[in-house]
């Protein structure tokens, strides 16, 4: 297993302070955001999210622990969760579109 194989059980979608929405699917996605784009470089939950994501990359903590720490850091930074469930795509047309 390599670092690319660390997906979360469900994506995390957050609303950034700019109003844009962003989806995080893996531990490396979240860690990159924490290290390079995070709006607040301080905070107890931010520090914990960094530690847990790094530990998950080294297979020292479960990916879901890192996910929950990332969600908590997002809330601490004022970035609300838009959705934390699974994303599903359907090729079927909605019933209203069927003639």
Helices and strands as residue ranges (DSSP letters): G 3-5, E 7-15, E 21-26, H 27-36, H 44-57, H 63-76, E 81-83, G 95-97
